[in-house]
Amino acid sequence: MIKAIFFDIDGTLVSFKTHNVPESTIKAIRSAKEAGCLIFISTGRPVQLIDNIRSIESLIDGYVTTNGANCFSGDTVLVKRTIPVQDVEKMWDFSGKMGFSAMFIGKKNIYVANKDEKMSIIVGNLLNLPDMQDCDGPHEMSGDEIFQISPVVNTRQEEEIMPFLPGCSSCRWSPVFMDVIPKGTDKAKGIEAVASHFGFGIEECMAFGDGGNDISMLKAVGAGIAMGNSAEDVKAAADYVTSSVDEDGIYNGLRHYGII
């Protein structure tokens, strides 16, 4: 029996075309909640940038954010894993030497290194957020805890950089940038922590996702559902492939499993 449902945000709950949660998704999640399911978010976004799901905010019981590095329900912190300071400094150095922009996600603030046009396009067009200011140096992050770094690099650059960050692992939900997170962190482990806190097993969970960073949770839960707009490797990891986010994918997936 499914007791909890975890939803990715971008490309799953929120359309890349409209930057909104479809009306059919809002109704479906409300119906799932009324049927007794707990509702959770599982996203690569940090909590500061979760500003596009206000239409369902009142239905949410907890959050897995920054790909599992920061998880909470209400005021209760369930997971808090941070990137080692030396790895943060190395990534800052790589940004300057290799000439790419990077976003450093802290508990207190978000810092952007070497901001360029690519970063502005990602922030504005993909994430639908206001532009961010450049950071003067890693000293501005002193005293903050860094959950995630999102550098605008291709896969070749990723392979070149990651061996120098021993305390980190990487994942992607876009070909344009990667997410660097504390080693041993992913969405599946975040969901495990949430499930343990609420007293049920991960096999009693359902998850919806569309990106490469969703593969771990789709494989781990009892019912992993890939959106129709997912890449092929994401679909291959899922138990079921529903329609796309713009074609009532959440509604159809929940109907398929008899949740609503």
N, C-alpha and C positions, 0 to 999 in steps of 0.2 A: 504493500500500500504506500502510495506517495504521500509524504507528510509535508514536504517543502519543495519549492520550485525556485531555482536560481536563474536569473536573467542577465546576460550581457547587455550592454547599452547600445553602443554604436553599431548599426547594421543589424541589430536584433530587436531591441525595443524601439530604437529611434532610426528613422529612415535617413539615409545619406542624401536623399533627394529633397525631402521637406524639412529635415532637422526636427521633426516632431514625432510624438508617439501616435500611431494610427488609432482612430476611434475604436476599431475592432479589437485592438490590443488592450485598450483601457477597459472595455467591457469584459473581455475574456479574463483579465487578471482580477477584476472585481468579482467575477463569478467564481473563480478558483479560490479566492479568499473566503467567499461566502460558503463554499463547499468544505472549508476547514483546513485548507493548505496555508502554510506560512509562506510569505513572499520575500525573496531576497534579491539583492543586486550583486552581480559578480562581474567586475569591470577592470579594465586597465587604467581607467581614469582615477586620479586622486580625488579625494572628497571635495577639495576646493573647486574642481571643475565639473562636478555633477550638478549641472544647472538646467538640464534639458528633459527632466522627467517629473516636473512639478505636478503634472496631471495625474500621476499615480503615487506621489510621495506619501500620502496618508495611508497607503496600503502596505508599505514596506516595513518588514520586521527587522531588517539588519542589512549590513553591507560587507561585501568582500571587495576591497578597493586596491588599486595599484598592483593588480595581478596577484593578490593574496598577501601582500606585505603589511597591509593595514586593514584589519577586520574588526567590526564592532556591531553592537546592537544597543541602541540608545546610548547611554553613557558608559556602557560596559565594553572595555577593550578586550577582544578575544585573541587577536594576533597583532604584534608590533615587531616587525623585523626591519632592520636598517642596513644600509650599505656601509661597509668600513670606510673610515675617513680617508685612508690612503688610496682606496679605489676611486673615491669621489675626486680627489686631487689629480689622480692619473687621467681620469676622463676629461677633466678640465684642461689638462695639458694637451691631450690628444686633440681636443676641439680646436685649440689655437694652432698646433703644429700641422694638422691635417686640413684645417680650414672648413670645418663643419659646425653647424649650430647644434646646441644641446639644451634640453630642458631638465633642470634638476628639481625633483619634487620633494619638498621638505614638509615637515609637520606644520611649521609656522608659515612658510612662504614658498613660492615657486620662483626659481631663478633661471634666467636664460643666458647662456654663454654664446658669444660670437653670433648674435642674432643676424639672420640674413633673410633674403626674399623667400627661400624655401620654407623656413620656419613660419614666416608670416602667413604664407599660403596655407600651411597645415593648420595653424591656429584659427585662421579666418574661415577657410573653405571646408576643411574636413571636420574640425572640432566645433566650428561655428561659435568661436569665442572672440572677445575683444583682443586687440594686439597687446603683446607683453613687452615690458621694457628690458633692455640689456642689463646684465649684472656686471659690475666692475671687476670682480675677482672672487676667488673662493673664500676670501676673508669675510665676505658678506654672508656666507653660510655658516660661519663659526657659531656654535651653540645650537644650531638646528639639527634635526635628525632627517637624513635623506632616505626616503623609501624607494625611490625609483629615479632613473635617469633615462631620458628619451632623446638620443642623438639622431640627427638626420643623416643616416649613412646607408649605403647599399650593403648587400650580403657579403661582398668581397671585403669591404672595410670592417664589417662585423667580425669576420674570421681573423682579420689582422689585429683587431683591438682586444677581443675577449681573452686571449691567453695572458694578457697583462693585468687582468682584473680577477684575481683568484677567489675573491670573496663574492663573486657575482655569477649569475647566469643570464641568458637573454631569451627573448621571445618576440614575436611580431604579430601584429594584426593589420599591418600595412607594409607594402613593399618599399615605402619611402623612408621609414624610420624603424628603429627597434626600441624595445623597452628593456632596460637593464635593471635587474632586481636582485635582492640578496640571494645568495646561493641556497638551494633547497626550498625556494619559494615558488609556488604556482597557485592557480585558482583551485585546483583539486585539494591541496592542503588547506587552503583557506576554508573551503566548504567543509572539510573534515572537522576543523576546529569549531565552526558554527554548529554543525550537527551534534557534536559532542556536548556543546554548551546547552543545547535545547533538548538533549536526551534521546536522539534517534540516530540511526546509522546512515552512512552515505548512500547505502543501497536503497534507502527510503527517500532519496532525493531525485529530483528531475532537474535538468539544466538545458537551457537554450543558448546557442552561440553561433557565431559565423566566422570568427577569425582564428588564426593560428594559435593565439594565446588561449583559446577556448578548448583546444584538443584535450588537455589534461583533465578538465572537468567533465567533458563529454564521455571520456573513457571511464572515469571513476564512479560516476553516479549510476543509480539504477536504471534511469532512462535519459539518455543523452540525445538531444534533438538539434540537428543542424538546420539552419535557415536555408531556403532555396538559393539565396544569393551568396552562399559560402563557397570557398575554394574547394577543389576536389579532395584535398587531404583532410579537410575538416569534415566533409560529408562521409568520408571513409571511416572516420573515428566515431561516428554517431550510430545510435541504434535506429534512428528514424530521420528522414529528411522531409521537412515540411516545405511549404511554399515560402516565397520571399517575404521580407519585412513589409514590402509595399503591396503584397497580395494576401494579406490576412494570415501570415505565417504563424504567429503566436496562437491566434484563435484556432486555426486548423490543427496545430500540433496538440493543443490541449483537448480538442474534440476527439482526435485520433486515439488518445489514451483514456478517454472517458472521464477526464477531470471535470469537464463542464458539459 
